[in-house]
């Protein structure tokens, strides 16, 4: 990057650090540090959550997944849209969680299920899953910057050859600590909001650049249609042969989003809203807040697909002055430095790879491509052949293939973005890195402190000591992130890895949290059954995935069991072909992460129901939710169901809604349900049942729904949330100045009654 690019990165970062340090004066107590005083407005919550939700790993994983599926599978994701919209509009889980006034998930579990040990155990399980999952964030981000900036894997400092990877991970985590230490949730919420406000115009610039330099009809559409039957990137009725990211994965994602809506709740912004209604409205605004963000992620993936597979970019005779073959060669050489430690073997592989461009002609780019046979296949086959079929060779090949897919996006965009754009994109990545890492470090440290250490204190903990322990815990979690990032190897697609790691907690947590908020039926026995059966299944699947190529498969091969197990797997999965297809593979565990996650959720729900039924005692939900005789504030008026208000009640509109709130709610419903589902999904599905569309119609459809309409919505929402975010950020500081701290409100519970009796 040039000095102009570095200035674009440095100046906003100095501003953000200043804002973080300034916020320290407002963190006077535990509630301020953990939940921003519970007085945040909807826009500061929504914009902050946008940047905390997006991350470098989100962009890398999104490009990695879309590189395998294109547009087609995404068409069917519309089936998940109504569910997400109704959950947001009705405040599903979020509203009731805010009613509990809990400062952490563990506090809720102890109040609901009456067991301090269960609180500590679940907090430990959730935090382990959360920390290991999130700890690869700095690792992926560090690799991104190494490949994007063209940094060496090792750098000489004072005569010592140090790994550049470790240095950058350390610096990233130190930067995250600068944003956490001063004000906790206050500094995170404000800086995330500021980063979101800075990100909106960057999204616009990147999207605009891509649209101007890649023609939809001449560049994008021809490449997206160049696929073998069954693996189309454009026709959603021709995707039966896609593996890993398919319709079944969408169904599992849908079920998981409903069942685990409350699984990660607590120790985040879910308790920071002024009121339960304000918290709910922040979620409703989530349908609009992303602006160009997801459009940018999809377009980045499309750019990678087009550049790497179009014959137009197979040679240097085009506007970017670099060929896709050169990018592959450079990317492979850099990945092999990480994946293959033996210099002699690595040199042999690189020599073999250098012969590939001579055998690949422009005509080769025009043949229909597939997941099994594409322009990357010769590279994979060459590496696999040189490494051999030993367990170590399989392991190194798996690492090479994973890193190759993950780092393709930074390798491409670093070659095609001009001066200025390189700096803007780097700034965006740095901001997304910070907003994600600091939030995840803070969430994990808060869980450890509030749910594992705080219950062990016999008396009321002094607020100053409490704040000190919270800050020190963030340092401990940051060190854990550093260790995991340095030594943990991620061998699967990023979304697959995060799915199976999160399933350690989400595999069993769903019924515990949802039924705990909504049901008098569930109890401690059922909760333990859900954890044992659900999370236990996920743990077994994770162990098999991690040790498959090096240990498990060689052992099965040695025992002569491979053929028998393969017959069993094929027989069991055959009724669900082609969406579920199990067969033995020496490199990869045959059951993917989405399938393991689904099995875990089914077992956890069954365990919760059976366990609670066998030991049933009714629970007093009014006390947990501060309703009725337990109300501490005036309750919102209740409204009867009538024909006049039926529609409004169905989409979550209550007497608390102002006219502006209703406009927002109705706009979300009509855009996300009527337009996104009714018009561009259901109507198209019915039309294709009667008369299948030709290619040209699908091309026009995706142009309208991927570029045109999201672009218009993005322009409107960018201006809207810039104004709302600035207003609410300013108001947050004003309200924090006036807030009166309650030293007893710190998450501790004393003299807990039997929670399973009314």
Buried (B, 14 or more C-beta within 10 A) or exposed (E): BEEEBBEBBEEBBEEBBEBBBBBBEBBBBBBBBBBBBBBBBBBBBBBBBBBBBBBBBBBBBBBBBBBBBBBBBBBBBBBBBBBBBBBBBBBBBBBBBBBBBBBBBBBBBBBBBBBBEBBBBBBBBBBBBBBBBBBBBBBBBBBBBBBBBBBEEBBEEEEEEEBBBBBBBBEBBEBBBBBBBBBBBBBBBBBBBBBBBBBBBBBBBBBEBBBEBBEBEEBBBBBBBBBBEEBBBBBBBBBBBBBBBBBBBBBBBBBBEBBBBBBBBBBBBBBBBBBBBBBBBBBBBBBBBBBBBBBBBBBBBBBBBBBBBBBBBBBEEEEBEBBBBBBBBBBBBBBBBBBBEEEEBBEBBBEBBEEBBEEBEEEEBBEEBBBEEBBBEBBBEBBBEBBEEEBEBBBBBBBBBBBBBBBBBBBBBBBBBEEBBBBBBBBBBBBBBBBBBBBBBBBBBBBBBBBBBBBEEEEEBEBEEBBEBBBEBBBBBBEBBBEBBBEEBBBBBBBBBBBBBBBBBBBBBBBBBBBBBBBBBBBBBBBBBBBBBBBBBBBEBBEBBBBBBBBBBBEBBEEEEBEEBBEEBBEEBEEEEBBBBBEBEBBBBBBBBBBBBBBBBBBBBBBBBBBBEEEBBEBBBBBBBBBEEEEEEEEEEEEEEEEEBEEBBEBBBBEBBEEEBEEBBBEBBEBBBEBBBEEBBEEBBEEBEEEEBEEEEBBBBBBEBBBEBBBEBBEEBBEBBBEBBBEBBEBBBEBBEEBEEEBEBBBBBEEEEEBBEE
